[in-house]
């Protein structure tokens, strides 16, 4: 198992993997339809997308966590 201190990187790995996988599927399907060799075209779009999504999630996730914390009510203000 991976040490808990790497939680942010592990989160970014899984989040970027799943989001880019799903989003590239739908974007490819919207743009091309279910054409011949769809899976190969989708995967050829997904792999570089994941390479971009992973570092983005590493950088953006802490910002989003801070925004969520500022957006939610604290127990004292409820």
N, C-alpha and C positions, 0 to 999 in steps of 0.2 A: 504494500500500500504506500501511497504518497503521503509525506509529512503534511500536517495541516497548515504549516506556514506557506505552502504553495497553493492555498485555496483559490486565490485570485486567478492564477495562471490556469489551474485546472478548470475553473468556472469558464474562463475565456475560451479555452480549448473546446469544451463541450458546446457552449453557446454559439460560438462562431461556426463550428462544424454543423450543428443542426439548423441554424438559421440560414446559412449560405446554401446548404443542401436543399432545404425546402423552397427557399425563395428562388434559387436558380432553376429549380424544376418548373415552378409556375411561370416564371418570366420566359423561359425557353418555350413552354407550351403555348403561352399567349402569343409570342412572336412567330413561332413556326407551326404550331398545331402538332398533332401526333403524327409526324411524318416518318418516313423510313429513316432508320438510323437515329431516331430520336434520342435514345439512351446515350449513344456515343457523343452526340452533339451537346446534350445536357451535361454529361460528365466532363467534357472538354471545357465547358463554360464554368462548371462548379469548382474545379481544382484551383484555377488561379483566383477565383473569387474567394475561396476559403483562405488562401495565402494572404489576401488583403484584409479579410474580415477578422482574422485572429488578432493581429496587432491593433486593429481599431477597437475591438472589444477590450483588450488589455488596457487601453488608454481611456476609453469612454466609460467603462463600468464603474470606476470609482466616482466619476463625475455624476453619473446617474444615481448612485447610492446617496451622494450628498444632496442632490435635488429632491429625491424621495424623502429624505430625512427632514428637509426644510418644508416640504409640502404637507406631510402628515402632522396631525395634532399630537402634541406630547400629552402624556397622562395627566399632567397638571392643568392643561387647557381644556380638557374634555368636560 
